[in-house]
């Protein structure tokens, strides 16, 4: 994932697709949730079905054309229990997840209480009919969004615009106040 941010040229936007079930997107709380996700991905261009895909053409053909332009995916599943750790990801979102994983791009699961969770940290189980399975993703019970998690850090780093990365590197190259000598030498 480090190469994703390193290979990105300054000025090229980071494009992250939010895969959201229609039932969630129609809730009155959806704009607030989308704003929260956007806050966790500063500088990223956020795309959803409504603003990225035509809707009149074949969805899967449009999706295949969009995948190379994406830098990452945030998927939202349906939860059987409000405070639970299990998210059900429908077959269309499953296809989106597998396409981004195959492309080597970060995929995150958004949970209201646990925030962004890298899918690689979750337990995966195919459910439903074999021809068109859905996914059941289980977040680890000890997941803490405030803990220093290396996979979350790597995913968020990969989804930062080059301008943010360059700005951070230049700030790190300058000596901080604590590194300067104090008093006469």
C-alpha positions as CSV (number, residue, x, y, z in Angstrom):
1,X,0.0,0.0,0.0
2,X,2.9,2.3,0.5
3,X,3.6,2.3,-3.2
4,X,0.1,3.6,-3.9
5,X,0.7,6.9,-2.2
6,X,4.4,7.1,-3.3
7,X,3.4,6.6,-7.0
8,X,0.7,9.3,-6.9
9,X,1.7,12.6,-8.4
10,X,1.0,15.8,-6.6
11,X,-2.3,17.3,-7.7
12,X,-3.8,14.0,-8.7
13,X,-6.8,13.4,-6.4
14,X,-7.2,10.3,-4.3
15,X,-10.5,8.7,-5.4
16,X,-12.3,6.5,-2.8
17,X,-15.6,4.8,-3.6
18,X,-18.1,4.4,-0.8
19,X,-20.2,1.3,-1.3
20,X,-23.4,1.8,0.6
21,X,-26.6,-0.3,0.6
22,X,-29.6,1.7,-0.7
23,X,-31.4,1.3,2.6
24,X,-28.5,3.1,4.4
25,X,-28.2,5.8,1.7
26,X,-31.9,6.6,2.1
27,X,-31.7,7.1,5.9
28,X,-31.9,10.7,7.2
29,X,-28.6,10.1,9.0
30,X,-26.7,9.2,5.8
31,X,-25.3,12.7,5.1
32,X,-23.8,12.8,8.7
33,X,-22.3,9.4,8.2
34,X,-20.8,10.3,4.8
35,X,-19.3,13.5,6.4
36,X,-17.7,11.3,9.1
37,X,-16.1,9.0,6.6
38,X,-14.9,12.0,4.6
39,X,-13.3,13.4,7.8
40,X,-11.3,10.2,8.2
41,X,-10.0,10.5,4.6
42,X,-8.8,14.1,4.3
43,X,-8.2,15.4,0.8
44,X,-9.8,12.3,-0.9
45,X,-12.4,12.7,-3.6
46,X,-15.4,10.7,-2.3
47,X,-17.4,8.8,-4.9
48,X,-20.7,7.0,-4.5
49,X,-23.0,5.2,-6.8
50,X,-25.0,8.4,-7.3
51,X,-22.1,10.6,-8.3
52,X,-19.8,8.2,-10.0
53,X,-21.9,5.8,-12.1
54,X,-24.5,6.5,-14.7
55,X,-27.3,4.3,-13.4
56,X,-28.8,3.9,-16.9
57,X,-26.2,1.5,-18.3
58,X,-25.1,-1.9,-17.2
59,X,-23.8,-1.4,-13.6
60,X,-21.1,-4.1,-13.8
61,X,-19.7,-2.7,-17.1
62,X,-19.6,0.8,-15.6
63,X,-18.0,-0.6,-12.4
64,X,-15.2,-2.4,-14.4
65,X,-14.4,0.9,-16.1
66,X,-14.3,2.8,-12.8
67,X,-12.1,0.4,-10.9
68,X,-8.7,1.4,-12.5
69,X,-9.5,5.1,-11.5
70,X,-10.1,4.2,-7.8
71,X,-7.5,4.3,-5.1
72,X,-9.6,2.6,-2.4
73,X,-13.0,1.5,-1.2
74,X,-15.0,2.0,1.9
75,X,-17.8,-0.6,2.3
76,X,-20.8,-0.3,4.6
77,X,-22.6,-3.5,5.5
78,X,-25.9,-4.2,7.1
79,X,-25.7,-5.3,10.7
80,X,-28.1,-7.9,12.2
81,X,-27.5,-6.4,15.7
82,X,-26.9,-2.7,16.3
83,X,-23.9,-3.1,18.6
84,X,-22.7,-6.3,17.0
85,X,-19.4,-7.0,15.2
86,X,-20.9,-8.7,12.2
87,X,-21.6,-6.9,8.9
88,X,-23.4,-8.5,6.0
89,X,-22.1,-7.3,2.6
90,X,-24.5,-8.0,-0.3
91,X,-23.4,-9.7,-3.5
92,X,-22.9,-6.4,-5.5
93,X,-20.8,-4.9,-2.8
94,X,-18.9,-8.3,-2.5
95,X,-18.0,-7.9,-6.2
96,X,-16.7,-4.4,-5.5
97,X,-14.7,-5.6,-2.6
98,X,-13.1,-8.4,-4.5
99,X,-12.3,-6.2,-7.5
100,X,-10.4,-3.6,-5.3
101,X,-8.6,-6.4,-3.4
102,X,-7.5,-8.0,-6.6
103,X,-6.2,-4.6,-7.8
104,X,-4.1,-4.4,-4.5
105,X,-6.0,-1.3,-3.2
106,X,-7.1,-0.7,0.4
107,X,-10.6,-1.7,1.4
108,X,-12.1,-0.5,4.6
109,X,-15.3,-1.4,6.4
110,X,-17.1,1.5,8.1
111,X,-18.8,0.8,11.4
112,X,-20.6,3.4,13.4
113,X,-18.9,2.6,16.7
114,X,-15.5,1.2,15.4
115,X,-15.1,3.7,12.6
116,X,-12.9,2.5,9.7
117,X,-11.7,-1.1,9.9
118,X,-9.4,-2.6,7.3
119,X,-11.1,-5.6,5.8
120,X,-7.9,-7.5,6.0
121,X,-8.3,-7.5,9.8
122,X,-11.8,-8.9,9.7
123,X,-12.9,-12.6,9.5
124,X,-14.6,-13.4,6.2
125,X,-17.3,-15.9,5.4
126,X,-19.2,-16.4,2.2
127,X,-22.9,-16.8,2.8
128,X,-26.0,-17.4,0.7
129,X,-26.3,-19.3,-2.6
130,X,-23.1,-20.6,-4.1
131,X,-23.9,-18.8,-7.5
132,X,-24.2,-15.4,-5.9
133,X,-22.8,-15.4,-2.4
134,X,-22.7,-12.4,-0.1
135,X,-20.1,-11.8,2.6
136,X,-20.3,-11.9,6.3
137,X,-17.5,-9.8,7.8
138,X,-16.7,-10.0,11.5
139,X,-14.7,-7.2,13.1
140,X,-12.3,-8.5,15.8
141,X,-14.0,-8.1,19.2
142,X,-11.0,-6.1,20.6
143,X,-10.9,-3.6,17.7
144,X,-10.2,-0.1,18.9
145,X,-10.2,2.8,16.4
146,X,-7.9,4.8,18.7
147,X,-5.3,2.1,19.1
148,X,-2.1,2.3,16.9
149,X,-3.1,-0.3,14.3
150,X,-0.5,-0.9,11.6
151,X,-3.0,-2.0,8.9
152,X,-5.3,1.0,9.4
153,X,-2.3,3.3,9.4
154,X,-1.1,1.8,6.1
155,X,-4.5,2.0,4.5
156,X,-5.0,5.6,5.5
157,X,-1.5,6.5,4.4
158,X,-2.2,4.9,1.0
159,X,-5.3,7.0,0.7
160,X,-3.6,10.4,1.4
161,X,-3.0,12.8,-1.5
162,X,0.6,13.3,-2.5
163,X,0.4,17.0,-1.4
164,X,-0.4,15.9,2.2
165,X,2.5,13.4,2.1
166,X,4.9,15.9,0.7
167,X,3.8,18.5,3.3
168,X,4.3,16.0,6.1
169,X,7.8,15.0,4.8
170,X,9.0,18.6,4.6
171,X,7.7,19.2,8.2
172,X,9.6,16.2,9.4
173,X,12.8,17.3,7.6
174,X,12.8,20.6,9.5
175,X,14.2,20.5,13.1
176,X,11.5,20.9,15.7
177,X,11.8,23.2,18.7
178,X,12.8,20.2,20.9
179,X,15.7,19.3,18.6
180,X,17.3,22.8,18.6
181,X,20.1,23.4,21.1
182,X,19.2,25.7,24.0
183,X,21.4,28.5,25.2
184,X,24.9,29.5,24.1
185,X,27.2,26.8,22.8
